[in-house]
Amino acid sequence: MYVFDNAAEQTAARFVALARLFDEGTIRHIEARGIRHGWHCLEIGGGGGSIAAWLAQRVGPEGRVPRDRPRHAVPRSASSAQR
């Protein structure tokens, strides 16, 4: 059982808050791995999709960034990371 229901009304706001808190450090760690154009990266547990969106820009049109989407995930309109 997951404590925070992704179908709840406040889900999008929670994902925005999590991105503000953690994306900078996450991006720093990802950049240290040397991800470049053309890479294929899988985003698992991507929440609101902010890291998947960043990865998609990083790998460019030649790369791919599929991500898991649980049944009760934030609607696509709330996430710009779908590629």
C-alpha positions in Angstrom: 0.0 0.0 0.0 1.3 3.4 -0.9 0.6 6.1 1.7 0.1 9.0 -0.8 -2.7 8.3 -3.3 -1.7 9.4 -6.8 -5.4 9.8 -7.6 -5.8 12.4 -4.8 -6.7 16.0 -5.6 -3.4 17.3 -4.1 -1.1 15.0 -6.1 0.0 17.5 -8.7 0.9 20.0 -6.0 2.8 17.3 -4.1 4.9 16.4 -7.2 5.7 20.1 -7.8 6.9 20.4 -4.2 9.0 17.3 -4.5 10.6 18.6 -7.7 11.5 21.8 -6.0 13.1 20.0 -3.1 15.0 17.2 -4.9 15.4 17.9 -8.7 18.6 20.0 -8.3 20.4 17.3 -6.4 19.0 14.5 -8.7 20.1 16.4 -11.8 23.6 16.9 -10.3 23.9 13.1 -9.8 22.6 12.4 -13.3 25.0 14.9 -14.9 27.9 13.2 -13.1 27.1 10.0 -15.0 27.8 11.8 -18.3 24.5 11.3 -20.0 24.6 12.7 -23.6 22.6 13.0 -26.8 21.4 9.7 -28.1 21.2 7.9 -24.8 18.3 5.8 -23.8 17.3 6.3 -20.1 14.4 4.7 -18.2 12.7 6.8 -15.6 11.1 4.6 -12.9 9.0 6.2 -10.1 9.1 9.5 -11.9 6.4 11.3 -10.0 5.4 14.4 -11.8 7.8 13.9 -14.6 10.2 16.8 -14.1 13.4 14.6 -14.2 12.1 12.7 -17.2 11.5 16.0 -19.0 15.1 17.1 -18.1 16.4 13.8 -19.4 14.5 14.1 -22.6 16.1 17.5 -23.3 19.5 16.1 -22.4 19.3 13.0 -24.7 17.7 15.0 -27.5 15.6 13.6 -30.4 18.0 10.7 -31.0 17.5 9.4 -27.4 14.6 8.0 -25.5 13.2 8.5 -22.0 10.3 6.1 -21.4 8.9 6.2 -17.9 6.6 4.0 -15.9 3.1 5.3 -15.4 1.2 3.7 -12.6 -2.6 3.4 -13.2 -3.3 6.3 -10.8 -0.5 8.6 -12.0 -0.8 12.3 -12.6 -2.7 12.9 -15.9 -0.4 13.6 -18.9 -1.6 17.2 -19.0 0.1 17.7 -15.6 3.4 16.3 -16.9 5.5 17.6 -19.7 7.8 14.6 -19.7 6.0 12.2 -22.0 8.2 11.1 -24.9 
